[in-house]
Amino acid sequence: GVSRATVQARIARLERDGMICGYTIIPGPAWVAAPSVLAIVLMELDARLQNHVVVQLHKRPEVLSCHTLSGQFDMFVKIRCPTPGSLDRMIDWIATIDGVRRTTSSILLATKVDR
């Protein structure tokens, strides 16, 4: 119920004050329903080459997110591929990155909670 200029000023203030640090896109039903395969890949890494691994993963549009972990595995990567075959090739490619010691992967079947 306020003007566009008021909303823009409020958003600018929130950005300036550090309350908003960035923006994202939440895919709509058409994108989510597009044929694709989602998977997670857990990786054990050579700690000295972790940054190299991240740089390589960042280059690939199939990589949706990448997280470091504590415990048995060092990294968690979520990927989206159009077909099972392309997923297989992507997992094979990940295994060839210098610094990746071991991977294990799982296909995501359904999202029960997504905030």
C-alpha positions as CSV (number, residue, x, y, z in Angstrom):
1,G,0.0,0.0,0.0
2,V,2.9,2.4,-0.4
3,S,4.5,4.0,-3.5
4,R,7.2,2.4,-5.6
5,A,9.6,5.2,-4.5
6,T,9.0,4.4,-0.8
7,V,9.6,0.7,-1.3
8,Q,12.8,1.4,-3.3
9,A,14.0,3.8,-0.6
10,R,13.3,1.2,2.2
11,I,15.1,-1.5,0.2
12,A,18.1,0.8,-0.4
13,R,18.3,1.5,3.4
14,L,18.1,-2.2,4.2
15,E,20.9,-2.9,1.7
16,R,23.0,0.0,3.1
17,D,22.5,-1.2,6.7
18,G,23.6,-4.7,5.8
19,M,20.2,-6.3,6.4
20,I,20.0,-7.3,2.7
21,C,23.2,-8.8,1.3
22,G,22.0,-10.2,-1.9
23,Y,19.1,-11.6,-4.0
24,T,18.2,-15.0,-5.4
25,I,15.7,-16.5,-7.7
26,I,13.2,-19.1,-6.5
27,P,12.4,-21.3,-9.5
28,G,8.7,-21.5,-10.5
29,P,6.7,-24.6,-11.1
30,A,7.6,-24.6,-14.8
31,W,11.3,-24.8,-14.1
32,V,10.9,-27.3,-11.2
33,A,8.7,-29.5,-13.4
34,A,11.3,-29.5,-16.3
35,P,12.8,-32.9,-16.8
36,S,15.9,-33.1,-14.7
37,V,17.7,-35.2,-12.1
38,L,18.8,-33.7,-8.8
39,A,21.6,-35.3,-6.8
40,I,23.9,-34.7,-3.9
41,V,27.6,-35.6,-4.1
42,L,29.6,-36.0,-0.9
43,M,33.3,-35.6,-1.4
44,E,36.4,-36.4,0.6
45,L,39.1,-33.8,-0.3
46,D,42.8,-33.1,0.0
47,A,42.4,-30.1,2.3
48,R,45.3,-28.3,0.5
49,L,43.3,-28.4,-2.7
50,Q,39.9,-27.4,-1.4
51,N,39.9,-24.0,-3.0
52,H,40.9,-25.5,-6.4
53,V,37.9,-27.9,-6.1
54,V,35.5,-25.0,-5.4
55,V,36.8,-23.0,-8.3
56,Q,36.3,-25.9,-10.7
57,L,32.8,-26.6,-9.4
58,H,31.9,-23.0,-9.7
59,K,32.5,-23.1,-13.4
60,R,29.8,-25.7,-14.0
61,P,26.1,-24.6,-14.3
62,E,25.0,-28.0,-13.1
63,V,26.3,-27.1,-9.6
64,L,23.5,-25.5,-7.6
65,S,25.2,-25.3,-4.2
66,C,28.4,-26.3,-2.5
67,H,29.0,-26.6,1.2
68,T,31.9,-27.6,3.4
69,L,31.2,-30.1,6.1
70,S,32.7,-31.5,9.3
71,G,32.9,-35.3,9.7
72,Q,33.7,-38.1,7.3
73,F,33.1,-36.0,4.2
74,D,34.6,-32.5,3.5
75,M,32.1,-31.1,0.9
76,F,28.5,-31.5,-0.1
77,V,27.5,-30.5,-3.6
78,K,23.9,-30.3,-5.0
79,I,23.7,-30.7,-8.8
80,R,21.0,-30.7,-11.4
81,C,21.4,-32.5,-14.7
82,P,18.9,-32.9,-17.5
83,T,19.3,-36.7,-17.8
84,P,20.6,-39.7,-15.8
85,G,23.4,-40.0,-18.4
86,S,24.5,-36.4,-18.0
87,L,24.4,-36.9,-14.2
88,D,26.7,-39.9,-14.6
89,R,29.1,-37.8,-16.7
90,M,29.0,-35.0,-14.2
91,I,29.8,-37.3,-11.3
92,D,32.7,-38.8,-13.3
93,W,34.0,-35.3,-14.0
94,I,33.8,-34.3,-10.3
95,A,35.9,-37.4,-9.5
96,T,38.6,-36.2,-11.8
97,I,39.1,-32.8,-10.2
98,D,42.6,-32.6,-8.5
99,G,42.0,-32.7,-4.8
100,V,38.9,-35.0,-4.8
101,R,39.9,-38.2,-3.1
102,R,36.6,-40.0,-3.0
103,T,32.9,-39.3,-3.8
104,T,29.6,-40.8,-3.0
105,S,26.4,-39.7,-4.6
106,S,22.6,-39.9,-4.1
107,I,19.7,-39.0,-6.3
108,L,17.2,-36.7,-4.7
109,L,13.7,-38.2,-5.0
110,A,11.4,-35.5,-3.4
111,T,11.6,-32.3,-1.5
112,K,9.7,-32.5,1.8
113,V,10.7,-29.1,3.2
114,D,12.3,-26.2,1.3
115,R,12.6,-22.9,3.1
